[in-house]
Amino acid sequence: MAAGSLRGALSTIIDNFIKSYDYPISCEFGPAGLLSQKIIHGAACDLFLSADKSHPMSMLELGIAQEIQPFIANQLGITTTAQHAIQFPNWLQLLGSSELMIGTSTPKDDPCGDYVVQLYKKMSRDDPLLAENINLRTRQLVDGKTTTSIPAGFLASEWLINTQQADIFIGYHHYHKKIAQIP
């Protein structure tokens, strides 16, 4: 099982491995927090690749995991329309604009949402009112138990912004090359 943010790279690796070794591998992708809960509740899993170490740590503490090793790192990125990016030339102005709705992943269910919560906590140390304003306009729109699924072929940021559910999306930075190709 692997975090959904790993789908692109890991699918290619799995396909190449299967072709080279003729050994069947299946991988379920999804929000790491939700996958972790499936494993804790008995789902079979030989390898769990999480975007956050807290989920594997809880499985290690429960005696479900045998070992934890870091294998990748990522950063947050902010996606918006070209018009908003021109209007608000830096990320703090963009997030601080009171008329813009912010979308994120769901904390606890998906590590990206947890990282957004951490970002907001850091921001609140410097400007508590700004952080509160940003937090009030933030909607947890994806990768949760009760959130909408993103249609196949779309990035979360692309779909949520194009369907006007958010003006800004805070997600993983590694999607920036794909996002840059979207009109």
Solvent accessible surface area in square Angstrom, and as a share of the most:
residue,aa,sasa,rsa
1,M,28,0.13
2,A,0,0.00
3,A,2,0.02
4,G,25,0.24
5,S,21,0.14
6,L,19,0.09
7,R,128,0.47
8,G,45,0.43
9,A,69,0.53
10,L,27,0.13
11,S,40,0.26
12,T,79,0.46
13,I,107,0.54
14,I,24,0.12
15,D,73,0.38
16,N,80,0.41
17,F,78,0.33
18,I,58,0.29
19,K,162,0.69
20,S,82,0.53
21,Y,147,0.56
22,D,130,0.67
23,Y,133,0.51
24,P,110,0.69
25,I,67,0.34
26,S,108,0.70
27,C,41,0.24
28,E,72,0.32
29,F,35,0.15
30,G,12,0.12
31,P,23,0.14
32,A,0,0.00
33,G,2,0.02
34,L,39,0.19
35,L,5,0.03
36,S,1,0.00
37,Q,80,0.36
38,K,89,0.38
39,I,15,0.08
40,I,48,0.24
41,H,146,0.65
42,G,65,0.62
43,A,36,0.28
44,A,99,0.76
45,C,44,0.26
46,D,157,0.81
47,L,118,0.59
48,F,31,0.13
49,L,29,0.14
50,S,11,0.07
51,A,28,0.22
52,D,21,0.11
53,K,152,0.64
54,S,62,0.40
55,H,23,0.10
56,P,16,0.10
57,M,79,0.35
58,S,41,0.26
59,M,6,0.03
60,L,67,0.34
61,E,139,0.63
62,L,111,0.55
63,G,64,0.61
64,I,74,0.37
65,A,27,0.21
66,Q,178,0.79
67,E,120,0.54
68,I,48,0.25
69,Q,119,0.53
70,P,126,0.79
71,F,100,0.42
72,I,107,0.54
73,A,95,0.74
74,N,66,0.34
75,Q,126,0.56
76,L,49,0.25
77,G,18,0.18
78,I,57,0.29
79,T,19,0.11
80,T,30,0.17
81,T,50,0.29
82,A,76,0.59
83,Q,135,0.60
84,H,32,0.14
85,A,51,0.39
86,I,143,0.73
87,Q,100,0.45
88,F,33,0.14
89,P,109,0.69
90,N,73,0.37
91,W,125,0.44
92,L,74,0.37
93,Q,87,0.39
94,L,10,0.05
95,L,0,0.00
96,G,23,0.22
97,S,11,0.07
98,S,74,0.48
99,E,119,0.53
100,L,7,0.03
101,M,63,0.28
102,I,0,0.00
103,G,0,0.00
104,T,2,0.01
105,S,5,0.03
106,T,21,0.12
107,P,26,0.17
108,K,165,0.70
109,D,12,0.06
110,D,10,0.05
111,P,0,0.00
112,C,4,0.02
113,G,0,0.00
114,D,30,0.15
115,Y,56,0.21
116,V,4,0.02
117,V,57,0.33
118,Q,95,0.42
119,L,41,0.21
120,Y,16,0.06
121,K,122,0.52
122,K,122,0.52
123,M,17,0.08
124,S,41,0.27
125,R,182,0.66
126,D,132,0.68
127,D,60,0.31
128,P,86,0.54
129,L,143,0.71
130,L,40,0.20
131,A,5,0.04
132,E,99,0.45
133,N,52,0.27
134,I,0,0.00
135,N,88,0.45
136,L,120,0.60
137,R,22,0.08
138,T,20,0.12
139,R,104,0.38
140,Q,97,0.43
141,L,35,0.17
142,V,4,0.02
143,D,56,0.29
144,G,11,0.11
145,K,147,0.62
146,T,135,0.78
147,T,39,0.23
148,T,79,0.46
149,S,94,0.60
150,I,44,0.23
151,P,51,0.32
152,A,104,0.80
153,G,84,0.81
154,F,94,0.39
155,L,31,0.16
156,A,26,0.20
157,S,5,0.03
158,E,33,0.15
159,W,43,0.15
160,L,1,0.01
161,I,20,0.10
162,N,100,0.51
163,T,61,0.35
164,Q,161,0.72
165,Q,65,0.29
166,A,3,0.02
167,D,40,0.21
168,I,0,0.00
169,F,13,0.05
170,I,0,0.00
171,G,8,0.07
172,Y,19,0.07
173,H,74,0.33
174,H,79,0.35
175,Y,59,0.22
176,H,83,0.37
177,K,144,0.61
178,K,112,0.48
179,I,39,0.20
180,A,85,0.66
181,Q,149,0.66
182,I,52,0.26
183,P,172,1.08
